[in-house]
Amino acid sequence: MSKYGRLIKNVGAFTVSNVAIKLITFLLVPFYTYYLTAAEFGITDMLNTVTALVLPIVTGSVADAVLRYAIDDRSRANQYIRFGFLVTGASCILVALLLPLLDLGFFGGLGAYKVWFIAAYATMAIHNYLSVVARGLDKMRTMMVASILSSLVNIGTAVVTIAVLHLGVVGFFLSWVLGNTAGCLWYLLVGGLRHQCFGTFNLSRSLLSLFAYSLPLVPNALFWWVSQSINRFFITGFIGIGASGLFAAASRIPGILNMVASIFQQAWNLSAFQEYREKGRDAFFSTVFKVYQCGLAITTILLICSSKWIATLLFQKDFFQAWTLVPILLVAFYFSALNTFYGSVYTASMKTQYLFVTTVVGALVCVAGTWILLKLIGLPGAGIATALGNALVWLMRLLDSRRFVTIDASRTVTVMTIVLLLVSSFSICMDQTPYKLVAYGCLLAVVAVQIWQVKDILVHLLRRGRRR
């Protein structure tokens, strides 16, 4: 199978598993915004925010190393997997010891749900680790079924506990725990991963070398979290947990873009690991990036132009006012998605130190920008600060990654796309007909310049199809 064939296969597998999770999560937004108050929704978002912070720290990002090493050294894959599973299990104990910290005020009341939090963390951490193992072992069908099962249990339990039993936040936690538990059981009992995860292993220098790869990713993940999520704590501290709930709701529409990007990114990371040492990697990376940027840019501006209409479907009651935050958050995620692609250059080359450097710079810009802009202009300031931090990280990685891989993409197209995205965001937020026409013009322009960039790839595919 060619390198492009393997990538397409990976994308297909991740499409099914990610759509199951992301689409159901997306469809639950109007359900949550109808049955939960802004403060309750803020607490559920705080769970996501805190677990995203804690997981890489207490596990040492060992799952990333297990994936990379298991692909490179199949003969010792079980040794790596069992060691990583032990580290993931031990992290649950460490998190349990840290639970009293949740009583701090800036966690917005999450401390009242300590038992539920540790249950949610443990099931999520193990479920995420098992999904990584399935990827490394090329068990794509197992991953797809586990993701679908987990999502169905999640949504079914949420409807019963929140809409019928009126358990509120507790119902959210319960649906999260049961959904992840169902996925874990499928991986272990039906998917057969218990044979890889449970058993003896020899604690050797080669196993400990996993941390040489993963530990630089920990501060990178930490500061990446700072650049993406620290605004929740500033918002809670300055304005209140209700405002944090509104910001969290606004972030759900960029979650559509996240669904599209994450499907590709997970498949791409796997293919980048597999193909990095092969010939023609520069051409491979360049071709994939052009197609990725094309899909990403067009999806972003489509969502910007339709953000208010989507908000009318998703945001119930007082949550609707959050729609004006959506366009800038979409721009922020556009830069974040570009960052992730360039980040794959460093993880594939196993040179992860510069990831940390760029992420620290972006996080500092985000923190300073949020602190200043939140006081000056309110909630939109948090979104603008996130966009600025992500843009700086993208620029730094763009310039430095040439040491490893030369990605040949038109700078003119990239700059034009960014300008058009910013203009369309401002125009849509003005919410008046002349400005909307400007936004729609930007939409047509982005489609045109992106199609122009990939025209040679499209012509090649058409000619290849005719030969068949």
C-alpha positions, 0 to 999 in steps of 0.5 A, spaced: 500 500 500 502 506 498 503 512 503 497 516 501 493 509 501 495 508 508 493 515 510 487 514 506 485 508 510 487 511 517 483 517 515 477 512 514 478 509 521 479 515 525 473 518 521 468 513 524 471 513 531 471 521 531 465 522 528 461 518 533 464 521 539 465 529 536 458 528 533 454 526 539 458 531 543 456 536 538 448 534 538 448 534 546 450 542 546 442 544 545 440 538 550 445 541 555 444 548 554 436 547 555 437 543 561 443 546 565 444 553 567 450 557 565 453 555 572 452 548 571 454 548 564 460 552 566 462 546 571 461 541 566 466 545 562 471 545 568 471 538 568 474 537 561 478 543 562 482 540 569 482 533 566 486 536 560 491 539 564 492 533 569 492 528 564 499 529 561 502 531 567 501 525 572 502 520 566 508 523 563 505 523 556 507 516 556 501 514 551 504 518 546 511 515 547 508 508 547 504 509 540 511 512 537 515 506 540 510 500 539 510 502 531 518 502 531 519 496 535 513 491 534 517 485 537 517 489 544 510 492 543 507 489 549 513 491 553 511 498 552 504 497 552 504 494 559 509 499 562 504 505 559 498 501 562 501 501 569 503 508 569 496 510 567 493 506 572 498 509 577 496 516 575 489 515 578 492 514 585 496 520 584 490 524 582 486 522 588 491 524 592 490 531 589 483 532 590 483 537 595 485 542 591 479 542 587 476 546 593 480 552 591 475 558 588 477 558 581 475 551 580 468 554 580 465 549 585 468 543 582 470 541 589 463 539 590 464 533 586 470 530 588 468 523 588 465 524 581 471 527 578 476 522 580 471 516 577 471 521 571 478 522 570 480 514 571 475 512 566 477 517 561 484 516 562 484 509 561 479 509 555 484 514 552 490 510 553 487 504 550 485 508 544 492 509 543 494 502 544 489 500 538 492 505 534 499 503 535 497 495 534 493 497 527 486 495 531 482 500 527 475 496 527 476 495 535 477 503 536 471 504 531 466 500 535 469 502 542 468 509 540 461 508 537 459 504 543 462 509 548 458 515 545 451 511 545 452 509 552 454 517 554 448 520 550 443 515 552 445 515 560 445 523 559 438 523 557 435 519 562 439 522 568 439 529 566 432 530 562 428 524 566 431 524 573 433 531 573 440 530 576 443 536 573 451 536 573 451 529 577 447 526 571 453 529 566 458 526 570 454 519 571 454 519 563 461 521 562 463 515 567 459 510 564 460 512 557 468 511 558 467 505 562 463 501 556 469 503 551 474 500 556 470 494 557 470 493 549 477 494 548 479 489 554 474 484 553 472 484 546 478 487 542 483 483 546 487 488 549 487 485 555 493 480 553 497 486 551 495 491 557 496 485 563 502 481 564 509 481 566 514 486 563 522 487 564 523 494 567 529 495 563 533 502 560 529 501 553 522 502 557 525 508 561 527 511 554 520 512 553 520 518 558 526 521 554 521 522 548 515 523 552 517 528 558 519 534 553 511 533 551 509 534 558 511 541 559 509 542 552 502 539 553 502 544 560 503 550 556 499 548 550 493 547 555 495 554 558 494 557 551 487 554 550 484 553 557 487 558 562 482 563 559 476 559 563 480 561 570 480 568 568 473 568 566 471 565 572 475 569 577 473 576 573 466 575 571 464 568 574 462 561 573 456 563 569 460 567 564 465 561 563 459 557 561 457 562 556 464 562 553 464 554 554 458 554 550 461 558 544 467 554 544 462 548 542 461 551 534 469 551 533 468 544 536 465 542 529 472 544 526 475 540 531 472 534 529 474 535 522 481 537 524 482 531 529 480 526 524 485 528 520 490 529 525 490 523 528 490 519 522 496 524 519 500 523 526 500 515 525 502 516 517 507 521 519 510 516 524 510 511 519 513 515 513 518 519 516 524 515 514 521 514 507 524 517 501 520 523 498 517 525 505 518 533 503 513 532 497 509 527 501 508 532 507 507 538 502 502 535 498 498 533 505 499 540 508 496 543 502 490 539 502 489 539 509 489 547 509 484 547 503 479 543 507 481 547 514 480 554 511 474 552 507 470 549 513 473 555 518 470 560 513 463 556 512 462 556 520 464 563 521 459 565 516 453 561 518 455 561 526 449 565 528 444 560 524 448 554 528 447 558 534 440 558 534 440 551 533 444 549 539 444 555 544 438 555 548 435 561 552 440 565 555 446 561 552 444 565 545 448 571 546 454 567 546 454 567 538 458 573 537 464 570 541 464 564 535 467 567 529 474 569 533 474 562 536 474 559 530 480 563 527 483 561 534 482 554 532 484 555 525 491 557 528 491 551 533 490 546 527 495 549 523 500 548 529 498 541 530 500 539 523 507 543 524 508 539 531 507 533 527 514 534 524 517 534 531 514 528 534 515 524 527 523 526 527 523 525 535 525 532 536 520 534 541 524 540 545 522 545 540 515 544 541 515 546 548 519 552 546 514 555 542 508 553 546 511 556 552 511 563 548 504 562 545 502 560 552 505 567 555 502 571 550 495 568 551 496 569 559 498 576 558 493 578 553 487 575 556 489 578 563 489 585 559 483 584 554 478 581 559 478 587 563 478 592 557 473 588 552 470 583 556 469 576 554 471 577 546 478 579 549 479 572 551 478 569 544 482 574 541 488 573 546 487 565 544 488 567 537 494 571 538 497 566 542 496 560 537 498 565 531 505 566 534 506 559 535 504 557 528 509 562 525 515 560 530 514 552 528 513 554 520 520 557 520 523 552 524 520 546 522 524 547 515 530 544 519 527 537 518 522 537 513 521 542 507 513 544 506 512 547 500 506 551 500 504 558 498 505 564 503 501 568 499 495 563 499 496 563 507 497 570 508 490 572 504 487 566 507 488 569 514 486 576 512 480 574 509 478 570 515 479 576 520 475 580 515 469 575 515 469 574 523 469 582 524 463 583 518 459 577 521 459 580 528 457 586 526 450 583 524 448 588 519 446 586 511 452 590 508 457 587 513 454 580 511 455 581 504 463 582 505 463 576 509 460 572 504 465 575 499 470 573 503 468 566 503 468 566 495 475 568 495 477 563 500 474 558 496 478 560 490 485 561 493 485 554 496 482 551 490 488 554 486 493 552 491 491 544 490 489 545 483 495 541 481 493 535 486 486 535 483 488 535 476 493 529 478 487 525 481 482 526 475 487 524 470 489 518 475 481 516 475 480 517 467 486 512 466 482 507 471 
